[in-house]
Amino acid sequence: MSLNEKSKSVEQNTLNRVPLDQRQSWGSIALIWIGSMICVPCLMIGGLLVTGLTVPNAFLAALIGYGIVVLYMCFQGMQGSDTGLPTVSVAAGSFGEKGSKLIISMIIGVACIGWFGFQANVCGSAFSGILSSAMGINLPVWLSSLIWGIIMLVTAIYGFNALKYLNYIAVPALIIVCLYGVYESISQYGSSVITSYQPPTPFPLMQGIALAVATFAFGGVIAGDYSRYAKSRADVVKSSVVGVLPAGISMIVMGGIMSLVSGTYDISIVLTDLGVPAFGLVALVLATWTTNTVNAYSGGLAITNMFNLDASKRSFATAVAGFTGTLCAVAGIINHFVGFLSLLTAAVPPVAGVMIAEYWIINKGKVENFRIKQGIAYQGILAWLAGSAVAIVVKWGIQPVNGIIVSMLVYLVLNSIMTSNEK
């Protein structure tokens, strides 16, 4: 491949509008979401849920939790489809151009880098464990995390089409391997463990719903990064519902079942214990790979916006995001997962509340009313801070949802006051 051909294969749509002739089928977008949902954190949440809920209630928590995320995800995604712009660019309509660059891009960028590091660390840790137990090879976790982080980063550098083609291969393979893991677990350990199970430390269903929301709360906010490739609003809804609900709920239930019958939600360990470590390795690598390409890609968009880089620098910014995440993996970010998830749950969803209020309520959902505000729109920043504070402090209900609602209401009030004063 010549240098010119290679440059053409790298995505050039960064912060500019995606042309209509480059829009994709809703199935292609759904596959990206499916690939991001089939991941180790979803299996982990399944394992956490069954410590306090029965299996049917864990299923219900996943259904309601992901249903909530898909609801605001559709609104975020339709903004992207209408405008053809990524999340950080649409955010300039409610946070101001400088506000989006300095604050929103930083929040999204840090979140993406953190998730990338966590996924690479999970992959590296499990890969080293499998090599040690199955082959007697001792590869340091930090080195394994470094190697896999770099490998995963390459796909994200090439952009949307690389993500799409990766998921064409990975998603069917992941579904087959995960189903095989659950089937073999139940066959070996018996289904009575599930039917007679009572959680050791019961907690309310609402807490389980909040855990499910937290798993993909960030994905719902950045939906526009991928839905900007959708041909219509209907395609956004179809790709979001089909891409998130079946895969996300299945992963949580499978993680819960594997935790019950074999003592761990980690499919690589389950399949290694069953005598098929190669299958476990394939599942683990593909699950983290498909999710991490999304993290690095959106992180690259955020960095491009934050530092006002030329559109041609998107691949470089993606490399920076992914490599920084890889360094986090080398440093062992996996040991701080709970705290990191709590931070994301509080800070990221209120961004969607502000954006939805601006586009769907103030602008009445009409793309012709969309305008990028100059400077910093302080009403957006203050509303986001208020939503984040409530999400952190108020423990009642579902914290990410509390943050979204509060940020939305505060933004509408502040915008009304500022508009009146201008008159």
Secondary structure, DSSP 4 states (H G I P E B T S, - for coil): --HHHHHHHS---SSSPPPGGG-B-HHHHHHHHHHHHSSHHHHHHHHHHTTTS-HHHHHHHHHHHHHHHHHHHHHHHHHHHHH---HHHHTHHHH-HHHIIIIIHHHHHHHHHHHHHHHHHHHHHHHHHHIIIII-----HHHHHHHHHHHHHHHHHH-HHHHHHHHHHHHHHHHHHHHHHHHHHHHHH-SHHHHT---SS---HHHHHHHHHHHHHHHHHTTHHHHTTBSSHHHHHHHHHHHHHHHHHHHHHHHHHHHHHHS-S-HHHHHHHTT-HHHHHHHHHHHHHHHHHHHHHHHHHHHHHHTT--GGGHHHHHHHHHHHHHHHHHTTGGGGHHHHHHHHHHHSHHHHHHHHIIIIIISTT-GGG--PPSS--HHHHHHHHHHHHHHHH--SS-HHHHHHHHHHHHHHHHHHHHHHHH-
